[in-house]
Amino acid sequence: MHQMQILLCPDSFKDCMSAKEVCDNMADALLHIFPNAQINKLPLADGGEGFVETILASVNGKLISVNVNNPIGNKITANYAIIDNDTTAVIEIAQACGLELLQPEKRNPLFTTTYGVGELIKDALDHHVKKIIIGLGGSATNDGGAGMLQALGAKFCDSFGNTLQHGGIHLAKLKHIDLSQLDSRLASIELIIACDVNNPLLGTSGASHVFAQQKGATTEMIPLLESALQNYAQIVLDNCRINISDKAGSGAAGGLGAGLLLINGKIQSGIEIVAKLCQLEQKIIASNLVFSGEGSIDEQTTHGKTISGIAQLCKKHKKPLIVICGKTSGNLQRLYQNGVSAVFSISNGFASKSEAFANTADNIQATMQNIARTIFLLKSQTRKKNF
C-alpha cells in the first residue's frame, strides 16, 4: 500500500495562532488517525504576519535584526531576511508597524505611523541588496506610507513649512511634499510589493472605509482618515504628478501600498511570490491530499489571498484541498468553483471570541480528527466494496 502524502499549508489564524502552530496541530491530529502518513508541513503567508518566517523556512538566508520605531514611536527590535546570496531583502511590514505590536487600547490609526518600515528599508539598502520584497498586511496604520517616506528622506510640510507629525490624521494639514531628498539608492533597486488586496487608496472600498476599523478606528474617525488621505492624494498629484488614489493595491496596509508606489514599487500577488520561493506547486503535485486554513473564510478569500492561490494550484493538478478556519461567512460557492473541495469551521457552539481563541488548538485538533476519521471510513468502505 502506498504511503499517504499529505501537505499542510495553512496561513496564520490572525491574532490567535501562527501558521507554524496551526501546522503542528493539524499534523498531530492527522497522525492520530493515519500514523503512517507522510506529513509535509509548509506554513504560509501572503505578505502579512509570518511572511519572513515562511520564506526563510524554505530558502537559504539570514535574519537581520534592527532597532526601529514601532507604530507609536517606541523603539523595538524588528527582523527581516536577506536571501539569494545576499542580493534580496524580504521585509514584513508587520514587524515594524503591525497591529499585534500594540495592545488593543493603544491602537489608534489617527496617530500610528509606518516610519519603522522606512527604517527597515534603509537598513536593507545599507546591506547593498539589489531587490527588496515587502510583504504588506497586518498593519496598525492609516498614514498612506507617509511615515515610511519620511524615514527615507521625503519632506512632508504643512502650510507654515513645518514638518508634519506622524499619523494619518496629520495628512489633513499636508500642503507640500518634497521627494528630492529621498535616499538615492532607491533608484537602483527593484522594489516588489507583495500584496493580497486590490483595494484603492480612497473611496468606499479604500483603506479607511474597509480596514481602519479593525485597526482601532471608531466610526467617527473613518471620515476624518478618509479626508486626510484625500488631501494626501491631491498634494501628491499636485507636487509629484502621480495619481495614487485609485491604483489597485494602493489602499493596502492603510495606504502604505500608495507610498510604495511613489518610490516605484511594483505590486505582485503575495501568495504567488511565496509559492514560487517555497516551491508550493511541486509540493502539491507530490501530495495525495492538501490541507490549508486561516482564521476567517468569506467571499473575499477568492481575491488573491493564501487559500485562493493554493486552490488554483490544487485545481490545476486535480488535488483535493480541504480548508479549516475559525469562522465562515457569506457564499463560498466561488471558493468551491476555484478549487477548494470542502471548508470546515473549527468553531464549537456559541463560544465567546476569547473562549474560541483560548481553545483554538483543541478545536483544530478535534476538527482535523473528525475529517481524518471520515476519510478513513470512506477509504475502508471503498476497499471493502472494491470500488
C-alpha positions in Angstrom: 0.0 0.0 0.0 1.3 3.4 -0.9 2.1 5.8 1.9 -0.4 8.7 2.0 1.3 12.0 1.2 -0.4 14.9 3.0 0.6 18.5 2.5 -0.3 21.0 5.3 0.0 24.6 4.1 -2.2 26.9 6.3 -1.9 30.6 6.8 -1.9 32.0 10.4 -5.2 32.4 12.4 -5.0 36.1 12.9 -4.5 37.4 16.4 -4.5 33.8 17.6 -2.1 31.3 16.2 0.9 31.3 13.8 0.8 29.3 10.6 3.5 27.0 12.1 1.4 26.4 15.2 -1.6 25.6 13.0 0.5 23.2 11.0 1.7 21.4 14.1 -1.8 21.0 15.5 -3.1 19.7 12.1 -0.3 17.2 11.9 -0.8 15.9 15.5 -4.5 15.2 14.7 -3.9 13.5 11.4 -1.2 11.3 12.7 -3.5 10.1 15.4 -5.7 8.5 12.7 -3.1 8.0 9.9 0.1 7.1 11.9 1.9 6.0 8.7 1.1 9.0 6.6 3.9 11.2 5.3 3.0 14.7 6.6 4.7 17.6 4.9 4.4 20.9 6.7 4.6 24.2 4.8 3.3 27.1 6.9 2.4 30.0 4.5 1.8 33.7 4.5 0.8 36.0 1.6 2.6 39.1 2.8 1.3 39.6 6.3 2.3 38.1 9.6 4.8 35.2 9.1 5.9 36.3 5.7 9.6 36.4 6.5 9.5 33.2 8.6 7.7 31.4 5.8 10.3 32.3 3.2 13.3 31.6 5.5 11.9 28.1 6.2 12.2 27.3 2.5 15.2 29.1 1.2 18.7 29.8 2.4 19.1 33.2 4.0 19.8 35.0 7.2 17.7 37.0 9.6 18.7 40.6 10.3 17.6 42.4 13.4 17.2 46.2 13.5 16.1 48.8 16.1 13.2 50.7 14.6 10.2 52.8 15.7 7.0 50.9 16.3 3.6 52.3 15.2 3.5 54.7 18.2 7.2 55.7 18.0 8.7 53.4 20.7 11.9 51.6 19.8 11.6 47.9 19.2 13.7 45.2 17.5 12.3 44.2 14.1 13.6 41.4 11.8 13.9 41.0 8.1 15.6 38.4 5.9 18.3 38.6 3.3 18.2 35.8 0.7 19.5 34.9 -2.8 23.2 35.2 -1.9 22.7 38.5 -0.1 21.1 40.2 -3.1 17.4 40.3 -1.9 15.9 41.6 1.3 12.5 40.3 2.4 10.6 42.7 4.7 7.4 42.1 6.6 5.8 45.4 7.4 4.0 43.9 10.4 7.4 43.7 12.1 7.6 47.5 12.3 4.0 48.8 12.1 2.0 45.7 12.8 -1.3 45.7 14.7 -0.1 43.0 17.0 2.7 45.2 18.2 0.2 47.3 20.1 -2.2 46.4 22.9 -5.8 47.0 21.9 -6.1 50.2 23.9 -3.1 51.6 22.1 -4.5 51.1 18.6 -5.5 54.4 17.0 -4.9 54.8 13.3 -5.2 58.6 13.6 -1.7 58.6 15.1 0.1 55.4 14.2 3.0 55.5 11.7 4.8 53.5 9.1 8.1 55.2 9.9 9.7 51.9 11.1 9.1 50.4 7.7 11.2 53.1 6.2 13.9 52.3 8.7 13.9 48.6 7.7 14.2 49.6 4.0 17.1 51.9 4.8 18.9 49.1 6.7 18.3 46.7 3.7 19.9 49.4 1.5 22.9 49.5 3.9 23.3 45.8 3.2 23.7 46.6 -0.6 20.8 44.5 -1.8 19.6 44.8 -5.4 16.0 43.8 -4.7 13.6 44.3 -1.8 10.4 42.3 -1.4 8.0 44.0 1.0 5.1 42.0 2.4 2.0 44.1 3.2 -0.5 43.0 5.7 -1.4 43.3 9.4 -0.6 47.0 9.7 -1.8 49.2 12.6 -1.6 52.3 10.4 -3.6 54.5 8.0 -0.9 57.1 7.0 -0.6 56.3 3.3 3.0 55.3 3.8 3.9 58.9 4.7 5.9 57.8 7.8 7.9 55.3 5.7 8.7 58.0 3.1 9.8 60.4 5.8 12.2 57.8 7.2 13.6 57.6 3.7 14.2 61.3 3.4 10.9 62.7 2.0 9.8 66.1 3.3 6.1 66.5 4.3 5.2 70.1 5.3 2.1 72.0 6.4 1.1 75.5 5.2 3.7 77.1 7.6 6.5 74.9 6.3 6.7 72.9 9.4 7.5 69.2 9.2 4.3 67.1 9.5 3.8 65.0 12.6 3.4 61.2 12.2 -0.1 59.7 11.9 -2.8 59.5 9.3 -4.8 62.4 10.7 -2.0 64.9 10.2 -2.1 64.4 6.4 -5.2 66.6 6.6 -2.7 69.5 7.2 -0.3 68.5 4.4 0.5 71.3 1.9 3.7 70.2 0.3 5.7 67.1 -0.4 9.3 67.1 -1.5 10.7 63.7 -2.7 14.0 65.2 -3.9 15.9 64.2 -0.7 14.7 60.5 -0.9 17.5 58.0 -0.4 19.2 57.9 -3.8 19.9 54.2 -3.5 16.2 53.5 -4.0 16.6 54.4 -7.7 18.9 51.5 -8.3 16.9 48.6 -6.7 13.9 46.5 -7.7 11.1 47.0 -5.2 8.4 44.3 -5.2 5.2 44.8 -3.1 3.8 41.5 -2.0 0.1 42.4 -1.6 -3.0 40.3 -1.2 -5.7 43.0 -1.7 -6.7 45.1 -4.6 -8.3 48.0 -2.7 -7.6 51.5 -3.9 -6.5 54.3 -1.5 -9.7 56.2 -1.5 -13.5 55.6 -1.6 -15.9 53.1 0.0 -13.5 50.2 -0.9 -10.4 52.2 0.1 -8.1 52.0 3.1 -10.1 54.0 5.6 -13.5 52.6 4.9 -12.5 49.0 4.7 -9.6 48.5 7.0 -9.4 51.3 9.6 -12.0 49.9 12.0 -10.0 46.7 12.5 -7.0 48.9 13.4 -8.9 50.7 16.2 -10.8 53.4 14.4 -14.2 54.4 15.6 -17.0 55.2 13.1 -16.3 58.9 13.8 -12.7 58.5 12.8 -13.2 57.0 9.4 -14.4 60.1 7.6 -11.5 62.0 9.2 -9.0 59.5 7.9 -10.6 59.4 4.5 -10.5 63.2 4.2 -6.8 63.2 5.3 -5.9 60.6 2.6 -7.9 62.6 0.0 -5.7 65.6 0.8 -2.6 63.5 0.7 -3.5 62.1 -2.7 -4.3 65.6 -4.0 -0.9 67.0 -2.8 0.9 64.0 -4.3 -0.8 64.7 -7.6 0.0 68.4 -7.4 3.6 68.1 -6.3 4.7 64.8 -7.9 2.3 64.4 -10.8 1.4 60.9 -9.7 -2.1 59.7 -9.2 -2.2 57.3 -6.2 -5.9 57.5 -5.4 -7.3 54.6 -7.4 -4.4 52.3 -8.2 -5.2 48.7 -7.3 -3.5 47.8 -4.1 -2.7 51.4 -3.1 -5.1 51.1 -0.2 -3.3 48.0 1.2 -1.8 48.3 4.7 -3.5 51.7 5.4 -2.3 53.2 2.2 1.2 52.0 2.6 0.8 50.5 -0.9 0.3 54.0 -2.2 3.5 55.2 -0.5 5.5 52.3 -2.0 4.1 53.1 -5.5 5.6 56.6 -5.1 9.1 55.0 -4.9 8.5 52.8 -7.9 7.2 49.7 -6.1 5.6 47.1 -8.3 2.7 45.1 -6.9 2.7 41.3 -7.2 0.5 38.7 -5.6 1.9 37.8 -2.2 0.9 34.2 -2.4 2.4 33.9 -5.8 5.8 35.2 -4.6 5.7 32.8 -1.6 4.5 29.9 -3.8 7.5 30.3 -6.1 10.1 30.7 -3.4 8.7 27.8 -1.4 8.1 25.5 -4.4 4.5 25.1 -3.4 3.3 23.8 -6.8 5.9 21.0 -6.8 4.8 20.0 -3.2 1.2 20.0 -4.2 2.0 17.7 -7.2 3.7 15.3 -4.8 0.7 15.1 -2.5 -2.4 13.0 -2.3 -4.3 15.4 -0.1 -3.8 19.1 0.7 -5.0 20.9 3.8 -5.0 24.6 4.4 -6.6 27.1 6.7 -6.9 30.6 8.0 -8.8 32.5 10.7 -11.7 33.6 8.6 -13.1 32.4 5.3 -15.5 34.5 3.4 -16.3 35.8 -0.1 -13.1 37.9 -0.1 -11.0 34.7 0.3 -11.2 34.3 -3.5 -9.4 37.6 -4.0 -5.7 37.0 -4.0 -5.3 35.5 -0.5 -3.3 32.4 0.5 -6.2 30.0 0.2 -7.1 31.3 -3.3 -3.5 30.7 -4.5 -3.4 27.2 -3.1 -6.8 26.4 -4.5 -5.8 27.4 -8.1 -2.8 25.1 -7.9 -4.8 22.2 -6.5 -7.5 22.6 -9.2 -4.8 22.7 -11.9 -3.3 19.4 -10.6 -6.6 17.8 -9.6 -5.7 17.5 -5.9 -8.3 17.6 -3.2 -8.0 20.7 -0.9 -9.7 20.8 2.5 -9.7 24.1 4.4 -10.3 24.7 8.1 -11.0 28.1 9.6 -12.1 29.9 12.7 -15.3 31.1 11.1 -17.0 31.3 7.8 -19.4 33.8 6.3 -21.0 34.6 3.0 -21.4 32.4 0.0 -18.5 30.1 -0.5 -19.5 28.7 -3.9 -16.8 30.6 -5.8 -14.2 29.0 -3.5 -15.6 25.6 -4.4 -15.5 26.5 -8.1 -11.9 27.7 -7.8 -10.5 24.5 -6.3 -11.5 24.2 -2.7 -13.0 20.8 -2.0 -14.5 21.5 1.4 -14.5 24.1 4.2 -14.8 23.2 7.9 -15.2 25.7 10.7 -13.5 24.8 13.9 -15.9 26.9 16.0 -17.5 25.0 18.8 -21.1 26.1 19.6 -21.6 29.6 20.9 -18.3 30.3 22.5 -17.2 33.9 23.0 -14.3 35.2 21.0 -11.9 34.9 23.9 -13.0 31.3 24.6 -12.7 30.5 20.9 -9.1 31.9 20.9 -8.2 30.0 24.0 -9.4 26.7 22.6 -8.0 27.1 19.1 -5.5 24.3 19.4 -8.1 21.8 20.8 -10.7 22.9 18.2 -8.2 22.5 15.3 -7.3 19.0 16.5 -10.9 17.9 17.0 -11.9 19.2 13.6 -8.9 17.6 11.9 -9.6 14.3 13.6 -13.2 14.3 12.5 -12.1 15.0 8.9 -9.5 12.2 9.2 -11.9 9.7 10.6 -14.3 10.4 7.8 -11.6 9.9 5.2 -10.5 6.7 7.0 -14.1 5.4 7.0 -14.5 6.2 3.3 -11.2 4.5 2.4 -12.2 1.5 4.4 -15.6 1.2 2.7 -14.0 1.7 -0.7 -11.6 -1.2 -0.1 -14.5 -3.4 1.2 -16.6 -2.8 -1.9 -13.5 -2.8 -4.2 -14.6 0.4 -5.9 
